[in-house]
Amino acid sequence: MNPTLYLGIAIVSCALISYSISVLTELRKKILSPLVMTFLTIGISLDITATTCMIIGSRNIPFTVHGILGYIALSGMLVDTALTWREWRSARKQQPLSKRLMNYTRIAYAWWVIAYIAGGLISAFELR
């Protein structure tokens, strides 16, 4: 496997950790806080970097089934990040999270985790 692809895999795993800290903290406490915003921003940055590395390092065309799942998952998290930042900026302090944003965050994060797991499974079966 291409070293750039390995780098992308490592970075996307870091994105999973960052997203998980952000989303689970957000959903557990039901507030937006600097911690949530920091880890969400780090997560989206790592996700974009990992996706770029995987596109560059892959031998496949960028539009495979897993690629499309990943692009949809990345798009969902981009929208979640934008909505979360918009809500955060409206108050500029720790504030209760709107029900609609909480629901969207759950869906986007779940989709992202499904795409992450699918990528791992696809990689595992291709290496055999």
MODELLER restraints for C-alpha pairs under 7 A, 6 or more apart:
rsr = mdl.restraints
at = mdl.atoms
rsr.add(forms.Gaussian(group=physical.xy_distance, feature=features.Distance(at['CA:2:A'], at['CA:57:A']), mean=5.64, stdev=0.5))
rsr.add(forms.Gaussian(group=physical.xy_distance, feature=features.Distance(at['CA:4:A'], at['CA:53:A']), mean=5.71, stdev=0.5))
rsr.add(forms.Gaussian(group=physical.xy_distance, feature=features.Distance(at['CA:4:A'], at['CA:54:A']), mean=6.92, stdev=0.5))
rsr.add(forms.Gaussian(group=physical.xy_distance, feature=features.Distance(at['CA:4:A'], at['CA:57:A']), mean=4.91, stdev=0.5))
rsr.add(forms.Gaussian(group=physical.xy_distance, feature=features.Distance(at['CA:5:A'], at['CA:53:A']), mean=5.99, stdev=0.5))
rsr.add(forms.Gaussian(group=physical.xy_distance, feature=features.Distance(at['CA:5:A'], at['CA:54:A']), mean=4.96, stdev=0.5))
rsr.add(forms.Gaussian(group=physical.xy_distance, feature=features.Distance(at['CA:5:A'], at['CA:57:A']), mean=4.50, stdev=0.5))
rsr.add(forms.Gaussian(group=physical.xy_distance, feature=features.Distance(at['CA:5:A'], at['CA:58:A']), mean=6.33, stdev=0.5))
rsr.add(forms.Gaussian(group=physical.xy_distance, feature=features.Distance(at['CA:7:A'], at['CA:53:A']), mean=6.93, stdev=0.5))
rsr.add(forms.Gaussian(group=physical.xy_distance, feature=features.Distance(at['CA:8:A'], at['CA:50:A']), mean=4.24, stdev=0.5))
rsr.add(forms.Gaussian(group=physical.xy_distance, feature=features.Distance(at['CA:8:A'], at['CA:51:A']), mean=6.71, stdev=0.5))
rsr.add(forms.Gaussian(group=physical.xy_distance, feature=features.Distance(at['CA:8:A'], at['CA:53:A']), mean=4.85, stdev=0.5))
rsr.add(forms.Gaussian(group=physical.xy_distance, feature=features.Distance(at['CA:8:A'], at['CA:54:A']), mean=5.25, stdev=0.5))
rsr.add(forms.Gaussian(group=physical.xy_distance, feature=features.Distance(at['CA:9:A'], at['CA:50:A']), mean=6.78, stdev=0.5))
rsr.add(forms.Gaussian(group=physical.xy_distance, feature=features.Distance(at['CA:11:A'], at['CA:46:A']), mean=6.09, stdev=0.5))
rsr.add(forms.Gaussian(group=physical.xy_distance, feature=features.Distance(at['CA:11:A'], at['CA:50:A']), mean=5.34, stdev=0.5))
rsr.add(forms.Gaussian(group=physical.xy_distance, feature=features.Distance(at['CA:12:A'], at['CA:46:A']), mean=6.49, stdev=0.5))
rsr.add(forms.Gaussian(group=physical.xy_distance, feature=features.Distance(at['CA:12:A'], at['CA:47:A']), mean=5.70, stdev=0.5))
rsr.add(forms.Gaussian(group=physical.xy_distance, feature=features.Distance(at['CA:12:A'], at['CA:50:A']), mean=5.25, stdev=0.5))
rsr.add(forms.Gaussian(group=physical.xy_distance, feature=features.Distance(at['CA:15:A'], at['CA:43:A']), mean=4.52, stdev=0.5))
rsr.add(forms.Gaussian(group=physical.xy_distance, feature=features.Distance(at['CA:15:A'], at['CA:46:A']), mean=5.23, stdev=0.5))
rsr.add(forms.Gaussian(group=physical.xy_distance, feature=features.Distance(at['CA:15:A'], at['CA:47:A']), mean=5.58, stdev=0.5))
rsr.add(forms.Gaussian(group=physical.xy_distance, feature=features.Distance(at['CA:18:A'], at['CA:39:A']), mean=5.19, stdev=0.5))
rsr.add(forms.Gaussian(group=physical.xy_distance, feature=features.Distance(at['CA:18:A'], at['CA:40:A']), mean=6.62, stdev=0.5))
rsr.add(forms.Gaussian(group=physical.xy_distance, feature=features.Distance(at['CA:18:A'], at['CA:42:A']), mean=6.56, stdev=0.5))
rsr.add(forms.Gaussian(group=physical.xy_distance, feature=features.Distance(at['CA:18:A'], at['CA:43:A']), mean=4.93, stdev=0.5))
rsr.add(forms.Gaussian(group=physical.xy_distance, feature=features.Distance(at['CA:19:A'], at['CA:39:A']), mean=6.42, stdev=0.5))
rsr.add(forms.Gaussian(group=physical.xy_distance, feature=features.Distance(at['CA:19:A'], at['CA:40:A']), mean=5.67, stdev=0.5))
rsr.add(forms.Gaussian(group=physical.xy_distance, feature=features.Distance(at['CA:19:A'], at['CA:43:A']), mean=5.15, stdev=0.5))
rsr.add(forms.Gaussian(group=physical.xy_distance, feature=features.Distance(at['CA:21:A'], at['CA:39:A']), mean=6.66, stdev=0.5))
rsr.add(forms.Gaussian(group=physical.xy_distance, feature=features.Distance(at['CA:22:A'], at['CA:36:A']), mean=4.47, stdev=0.5))
rsr.add(forms.Gaussian(group=physical.xy_distance, feature=features.Distance(at['CA:22:A'], at['CA:39:A']), mean=5.18, stdev=0.5))
rsr.add(forms.Gaussian(group=physical.xy_distance, feature=features.Distance(at['CA:22:A'], at['CA:40:A']), mean=5.39, stdev=0.5))
rsr.add(forms.Gaussian(group=physical.xy_distance, feature=features.Distance(at['CA:25:A'], at['CA:36:A']), mean=6.61, stdev=0.5))
rsr.add(forms.Gaussian(group=physical.xy_distance, feature=features.Distance(at['CA:26:A'], at['CA:32:A']), mean=6.14, stdev=0.5))
rsr.add(forms.Gaussian(group=physical.xy_distance, feature=features.Distance(at['CA:26:A'], at['CA:36:A']), mean=6.15, stdev=0.5))
rsr.add(forms.Gaussian(group=physical.xy_distance, feature=features.Distance(at['CA:27:A'], at['CA:102:A']), mean=6.76, stdev=0.5))
rsr.add(forms.Gaussian(group=physical.xy_distance, feature=features.Distance(at['CA:30:A'], at['CA:96:A']), mean=5.91, stdev=0.5))
rsr.add(forms.Gaussian(group=physical.xy_distance, feature=features.Distance(at['CA:30:A'], at['CA:97:A']), mean=5.38, stdev=0.5))
rsr.add(forms.Gaussian(group=physical.xy_distance, feature=features.Distance(at['CA:31:A'], at['CA:94:A']), mean=6.26, stdev=0.5))
rsr.add(forms.Gaussian(group=physical.xy_distance, feature=features.Distance(at['CA:31:A'], at['CA:95:A']), mean=5.26, stdev=0.5))
rsr.add(forms.Gaussian(group=physical.xy_distance, feature=features.Distance(at['CA:31:A'], at['CA:96:A']), mean=4.38, stdev=0.5))
rsr.add(forms.Gaussian(group=physical.xy_distance, feature=features.Distance(at['CA:31:A'], at['CA:97:A']), mean=4.89, stdev=0.5))
rsr.add(forms.Gaussian(group=physical.xy_distance, feature=features.Distance(at['CA:32:A'], at['CA:88:A']), mean=6.65, stdev=0.5))
rsr.add(forms.Gaussian(group=physical.xy_distance, feature=features.Distance(at['CA:32:A'], at['CA:94:A']), mean=5.36, stdev=0.5))
rsr.add(forms.Gaussian(group=physical.xy_distance, feature=features.Distance(at['CA:32:A'], at['CA:95:A']), mean=5.65, stdev=0.5))
rsr.add(forms.Gaussian(group=physical.xy_distance, feature=features.Distance(at['CA:32:A'], at['CA:96:A']), mean=6.64, stdev=0.5))
rsr.add(forms.Gaussian(group=physical.xy_distance, feature=features.Distance(at['CA:32:A'], at['CA:97:A']), mean=6.26, stdev=0.5))
rsr.add(forms.Gaussian(group=physical.xy_distance, feature=features.Distance(at['CA:33:A'], at['CA:94:A']), mean=4.96, stdev=0.5))
rsr.add(forms.Gaussian(group=physical.xy_distance, feature=features.Distance(at['CA:40:A'], at['CA:81:A']), mean=6.75, stdev=0.5))
rsr.add(forms.Gaussian(group=physical.xy_distance, feature=features.Distance(at['CA:44:A'], at['CA:78:A']), mean=6.80, stdev=0.5))
rsr.add(forms.Gaussian(group=physical.xy_distance, feature=features.Distance(at['CA:55:A'], at['CA:62:A']), mean=6.04, stdev=0.5))
rsr.add(forms.Gaussian(group=physical.xy_distance, feature=features.Distance(at['CA:66:A'], at['CA:119:A']), mean=6.41, stdev=0.5))
rsr.add(forms.Gaussian(group=physical.xy_distance, feature=features.Distance(at['CA:69:A'], at['CA:115:A']), mean=5.77, stdev=0.5))
rsr.add(forms.Gaussian(group=physical.xy_distance, feature=features.Distance(at['CA:70:A'], at['CA:115:A']), mean=5.57, stdev=0.5))
rsr.add(forms.Gaussian(group=physical.xy_distance, feature=features.Distance(at['CA:73:A'], at['CA:108:A']), mean=6.75, stdev=0.5))
rsr.add(forms.Gaussian(group=physical.xy_distance, feature=features.Distance(at['CA:73:A'], at['CA:111:A']), mean=5.80, stdev=0.5))
rsr.add(forms.Gaussian(group=physical.xy_distance, feature=features.Distance(at['CA:73:A'], at['CA:112:A']), mean=4.64, stdev=0.5))
rsr.add(forms.Gaussian(group=physical.xy_distance, feature=features.Distance(at['CA:73:A'], at['CA:115:A']), mean=6.65, stdev=0.5))
rsr.add(forms.Gaussian(group=physical.xy_distance, feature=features.Distance(at['CA:74:A'], at['CA:112:A']), mean=6.99, stdev=0.5))
rsr.add(forms.Gaussian(group=physical.xy_distance, feature=features.Distance(at['CA:76:A'], at['CA:108:A']), mean=5.15, stdev=0.5))
rsr.add(forms.Gaussian(group=physical.xy_distance, feature=features.Distance(at['CA:77:A'], at['CA:108:A']), mean=5.81, stdev=0.5))
rsr.add(forms.Gaussian(group=physical.xy_distance, feature=features.Distance(at['CA:77:A'], at['CA:109:A']), mean=6.96, stdev=0.5))
rsr.add(forms.Gaussian(group=physical.xy_distance, feature=features.Distance(at['CA:80:A'], at['CA:105:A']), mean=6.06, stdev=0.5))
